[in-house]
């Protein structure tokens, strides 16, 4: 068993082989493919924790992280180290208040592109500017913005076990960008609802008013009857501009470990199905 030396240094130790751990998809090089995942990893790498950073990458790739649970403002994980009992890792990120989220939702809804991309499960490239515009931050700016803890005997914080969890989080952000919002205290469903409630329109006088939903008809016979259908019943039928918008909004399977990323594998199927569906519709019509 490793122990401290006279200088307070904790010598490297060899971890026990973990069974059924979560292995990183990245086999070499950088972690994360999307800009928001890379942004998260950049936060970790600014901590300047030396060799523990490399060991954290190795732990993530070897599957030493046994479990990983993400909730509002916190992450809990178990990491297999050199001792028989796995270490408990906890990461806490300060959540935004309800007032902050309401303020942010109003700012996002005023940018049609922001709202459209978020509702399609995509992270707008310059969304951080929207956060900064209302005095908030999406990502932690410094190590002090994160409260981390590990049950291992290593004195450093973050240790290699915490670093391994950070790297796997980066890959999970690739899968589901809404996890970043969840760490800030807002689930995907809540954010979508908040964006919907923040929709508004501008009147001729320049006043901003809310647009109420269109009510259903109270005429039972009109609702259920087989009246003549209008020529524009189906509206503008065309191939969606964004392929696989619904799966992108819902997110991929947690910790997908196929040879291809889930969304990359399924998006071409949606593209082909959309074209075929339009062909069938136009022929039927």
N, C-alpha and C positions, 0 to 999 in steps of 0.2 A: 504494500500500500504506500502511496506517495505521502510525503510529509514536507512541511516547511523547512527551509534551511535557515542559516543564520541571517540571511538578508531578507527574509519574508517572501522569498520566491517559491511559487508552487510548481514543482517539476512536472513536465508532461507525463501523462499516464495513458496507457492503452485501454480503450473502452472495451467492455464485454460485447460480444457479438449479439446484436439485437434480432429478434425474430418478429416478423410481421410489422416492422417499422415503416414509416413513410419516407420513401426514397425520393430525393429531388430528381426532377426530369433533367436538369442541367448536369451533364457529365464532366464538363470542363469549361473554363472561361467564366464569363459573367452570368449572374443569375437574373432572371426576369427578361421579358421581351417587350412589354408595353412601356410607354414612357412613365406611367404612374408606378409600375413595379420597380423600374430602375430608380425612380425618385426615392422610393422607400429604402432601397438598398443603399443609396447614396447617403441617407441619414445615418445608417449603421456604420458605414465606412468612414464617416467623419469623426467617429468616436476615438479613432487612433488607439485601438487595443492590441496592436502588434500581432504576435503569433497566434493569439486566440482567435483572431478573425479567420486565419487559414484553417485552424482546427475546427472552427464552427462550420465552415464550408464542407470539410471532410465528413463531419458528423451528419450534416444534412444529406450528403450524397450517399453515405453508407447506410442510411435508414435508422440512425440512432434515435430519432424522434419517434416515440411510440404512439403518441396521441396529441392532438392539437384541437382545441375548442376555442372558437372566436365568439365573443359576446359583446354587448355594448360597452365600450371603453376598456375591455380587458381580454387578455388571451391567457389560457391555461394550457400547459403542456407537460408531458412526461418524457424525459430524455434518459436513455440508458447510457450510463457512464462506466467507470471502472469498478464500481461497487455493485453488489447483487441487486440492491433495491434501486429502481430508477429515480432520478432526481425530479423534483417538482419545480417547474418554471412558471412564473407569473409575470405578465407584462401589463401595465396599466397606462392608458393614455387619457388625458383629461378630455371629458366630453363637453360639447357645446350646450349651452342652456336652450330652453324652448324659445326664448325671445331671440337668441342668436340665430337659431334655425329658421324662425319665421322671417327674420330680416334677410337672411341669405336666400330663402325661397323666393321672396319678392324680387330680389336682384336677379336671380337665375331666370325667373319667369319673364322678365323683361327682355331677355335675350332668347329669341325663338330657337336659335341653333343650340344653345345650352340645353333648354328643356327637351327639344326633340332628340338630341343625342342621349341624354340621360334616360329618357323614357324608352329608348331603343337599347339600353344596356351598355352604352358607350361612354367613355370619359372624355369630355371636351379637352382639347389640347391646352387651352388657356383658362381653364376653370379656376386655377389658383389666383388669377387676377380678380375674379369675381369675389373670392374669399377676402382677398386683400382690400378690395374696394369697400367692404363693410367692416374692416378692421379685424378680420379673422384669419386663421391659417388652417389649411386642410391637413398638411403634414407637420409632424413635430419639427420645430426649428433647431432645437439643441437637445443634448442628452437629458437636460433637466426637465424637458417636457414629457419624459417617459419615466415611469417608476417600475423598475425591474427587480426581480428577486429569484434566486435559485437556491435549492436546499443543499447544493454541493458545498464542500469545504473550501473551495477556491475563494480567495479574498477579493478578487477583481469583480467588477460589475460594469459592463456585462461580461460574463464568463463565456467560455466556448459553447456551453449548453444553451445559453440565451441567444448567442449568435446563430446557432443552428436553427433555432425557432424563427429568428428574424429572416433568415434566408428562405425558409419554407413559406413564410408569410408573403414574401415577395412573389413567389410562384403562384400562391393562391390569389393574389391581387390581379395577376394576369388572367386568371379564370373568371374572377368576379370583382370588378372595380368597386362595386357597392360595399365590399367589405371595409374599404377605407372609411366610408361614411359611417358604417356600423361602429367602427372603433371610435368615431367621434360622437356616437350616441344616437344615430338615426338609422333605422333599418331601411331596406329597399322599399318595402311596402309603404312605410311612413313617409319616405321622401317623395315617392310618386304621388301619394295622396296630398302631400303638402304642396307640391308643384301644381297639382290640379286645382286645389283650392285657391291658389294664388293667381290663376288666370284672370285676366281682366281685358277690358276694351277701352278705347278712347273715344269719347263723344265729340261732336262737332265743336263744342265749346272748349275742348281740351281737358275736360274732367275725366278722371279715371273711375269707372264703375265696374262692379262685378257683373258677370253674365250668368243669370240663373239657368239651370238645366231646362231643356224643353220638356214640358209635362206630357204624359200620355193622354190620349183622348179618353173621355168619360163615356163615350157612346159604345156600348157593348157590341151592338150589331155592326157598327163601323169597324171595330177592332177585329172581330172574328169573321166578318162577312167577306164574301168573294167579290168585292167590287172591282171595277176596272183598274188595272195597274197602270201607273204613269209610265211614259216612255223612258224617263230617266230614273227608273226605280233603282237600278244598280249603280248609278252614278258613273264616275270615271273609273273604268276597269282597265288596269294596266299592271305590268310587272312591278313589284315593289322596288323602290329605289335602294333599299337596304335589304340584302339577302339575310334570311334567318333572323329577322328582327325580334321575334318572340323568344327564341332560345337565347339570343344575346341579352335580352332583357331579364330573363329568368336566371341566366348564368349557367355555367357548365357543371358537370358532376363534381362534387368535392373530391379533391386529390385524384383526379383522372390520371391514369398512368398508361394510356394507350400509346401506340407508336406515333400518332398524330394528336394534336390538341383537339378536344371534343368539337369546339366550334369550327375549327378548320376542316374537320372531317364531315360535319353535317351541313355546312353552308352550301357546298356545291349541289347537294341533294335538293335543298330548298330552291336554288336557282333553276335547276332543271324542272322541278315540279311547278314552279311559277310559270315558266314558259309553256309547259305542256297544258297547264290549267287554263291559261289565256287562249291557247289554240282551241281547246275543247269548248270553251265558253263562246268564242266568236263563231265557231261552226254551229253550235246549238242555237245561238241567237239568230 
